[in-house]
Amino acid sequence: MTGRLIVTAATGTESLLVHELRSLGLDCRAGRAGTVELDGNRLDGARAAVHSRVAVRVLEEVGVFVLDGDGKRALYEGTRAIDWTEHATARTTIAVKVKSASQNEGPFASSIFAAQVIKDAIVDRIRDASGGERPSVDRRDPDVLVIAHIGRGRAELFLDLAGGPLHRRGYRVAPTAAPLKESLAAAVVLAARYDGTRSFLDPMTGSGTLAIEAARIARRIAPRAGRLGMERWASFDDGARVALERIRGEARAAELPRVPAPLVAIDSDPAALEAARANAARARVDRDIVFQRGDARAVDVGGAGTLIAVNPPYGDRLAARDLDSLYEDFARCVRARAGVSLVALSGNPRFERAIGPRPRWSREVRNGPIRCRLLYWDL
Ligand SMILES: C[S@@+](CC[C@H](N)C(=O)[O-])C[C@H]1O[C@@H](n2cnc3c(N)ncnc32)[C@H](O)[C@@H]1O
């Protein structure tokens, strides 16, 4: 029996996630901020984890209970009442991550404290069922990752199907300043309805995330090739193994050998370009993207139909005057070409004003703690 399934994503990208999951043939609807409710079984969750570019986690609910009294005892008892032996044994490693609502007070103001209580209850439950043997904790690479949401006097406990956040695709080998999360970069590209059949340009590419995600969309490379956390659960049986292999096999068979239309990624910083190239190689798309050193203010933005995707600097490392002139010069350069589209994830309202015409659509999106706007123009 599969518990309720929830797929999480950056706040503001829920409708993109719903669209993406439905196009995978999955039944779902938007839930609380940053979540989508998935109707289905664990293998539907696995399909979402393998194929969704926008999802951050796929979670299966294992228990929900009220936290009354001092809360701590209720958290311990509520957690212990769940049959953890279905998923974990004394030889399984576990880890607990707690997302505690910001308004929480008392014992649950600290997520570390709540995680400790939950971990103790899980360990005690398994120890009692295993003749005194206890599972151990592995925070870095657990077999079973438990995610708890605590808020409004309730605890919701989930298992993380993938065993970690899906935005970590594993291709980011070279660090740069302020890279976008891969899932958010994919959301930017998918929001512009990019499917690989039009030319693509990222003129301020940094570590290359937008271009790499675009190339992987164009080549139909599934975002999650590696193992999922659920494969290490005690409840993962041969039937599930065969079904998951089929999902992965279908994903591999759908890959295209080359991108159908050109992708260009530009940055003025040679170190960023070097990182972007290394990341693209790891992501298996280095031969699909042309990387160039250049200035976004004087770039050839391509012919009609090109999609320009940009995540411009927000201003933390540039003086306001320099930033304004960067935005204005870039805007002039883009407006000089008719027939291009521009999608931008911007953390600075001055960027939107500099472009000039009103965007065809825009929405607020959370980039970690930063409130950003996702903006789209047909120019
Ligand atoms: C916010 S970062 C982009 C981060 C990127 N989306 C990623 O995921 O790594 C902005 C990038 O714009 C580049 N940049 C700033 N001014 C530029 C210019 N005039 N021409 C080209 N690139 C520029 C910076 O070097 C930096 O890499």
The ligand as an SDF file (V2000), in Angstrom:
LIG
                    3D

 27 29  0  0  0  0  0  0  0  0999 V2000
   23.6550   35.2170  -11.8730 C   0  0  0  0  0  0  0  0  0  0  0  0
   24.9920   34.6270  -12.8130 S   0  0  0  0  0  0  0  0  0  0  0  0
   24.2870   33.3760  -13.8250 C   0  0  0  0  0  0  0  0  0  0  0  0
   24.2020   32.0840  -13.0750 C   0  0  0  0  0  0  0  0  0  0  0  0
   23.7950   30.9400  -13.9660 C   0  0  0  0  0  0  0  0  0  0  0  0
   22.3940   30.9750  -14.3360 N   0  0  0  0  0  0  0  0  0  0  0  0
   24.1470   29.6050  -13.3100 C   0  0  0  0  0  0  0  0  0  0  0  0
   23.2450   28.7790  -13.0930 O   0  0  0  0  0  0  0  0  0  0  0  0
   25.3070   29.4030  -12.9650 O   0  0  0  0  0  0  0  0  0  0  0  0
   25.2680   35.9030  -13.9710 C   0  0  0  0  0  0  0  0  0  0  0  0
   26.4060   35.6800  -14.9420 C   0  0  0  0  0  0  0  0  0  0  0  0
   26.4360   36.7970  -15.8340 O   0  0  0  0  0  0  0  0  0  0  0  0
   27.7580   36.9820  -16.2420 C   0  0  0  0  0  0  0  0  0  0  0  0
   27.8650   38.3380  -16.8010 N   0  0  0  0  0  0  0  0  0  0  0  0
   27.8070   39.5240  -16.1560 C   0  0  0  0  0  0  0  0  0  0  0  0
   27.9350   40.5380  -17.0430 N   0  0  0  0  0  0  0  0  0  0  0  0
   28.0480   39.9850  -18.2750 C   0  0  0  0  0  0  0  0  0  0  0  0
   28.1850   40.5000  -19.5870 C   0  0  0  0  0  0  0  0  0  0  0  0
   28.2230   41.8110  -19.8180 N   0  0  0  0  0  0  0  0  0  0  0  0
   28.2820   39.6330  -20.5980 N   0  0  0  0  0  0  0  0  0  0  0  0
   28.2440   38.2850  -20.3950 C   0  0  0  0  0  0  0  0  0  0  0  0
   28.1210   37.7400  -19.1760 N   0  0  0  0  0  0  0  0  0  0  0  0
   28.0350   38.5740  -18.1280 C   0  0  0  0  0  0  0  0  0  0  0  0
   28.5690   36.7580  -14.9810 C   0  0  0  0  0  0  0  0  0  0  0  0
   29.9250   36.4470  -15.2860 O   0  0  0  0  0  0  0  0  0  0  0  0
   27.8040   35.5970  -14.3270 C   0  0  0  0  0  0  0  0  0  0  0  0
   28.4030   34.3680  -14.6870 O   0  0  0  0  0  0  0  0  0  0  0  0
  1  2  1  0
  2  3  1  0
  2 10  1  0
  3  4  1  0
  4  5  1  0
  5  6  1  0
  5  7  1  0
  7  8  2  0
  7  9  1  0
 10 11  1  0
 11 12  1  0
 11 26  1  0
 12 13  1  0
 13 14  1  0
 13 24  1  0
 14 15  1  0
 14 23  1  0
 15 16  2  0
 16 17  1  0
 17 18  1  0
 17 23  2  0
 18 19  1  0
 18 20  2  0
 20 21  1  0
 21 22  2  0
 22 23  1  0
 24 25  1  0
 24 26  1  0
 26 27  1  0
M  CHG  2   2   1   9  -1
M  END
$$$$
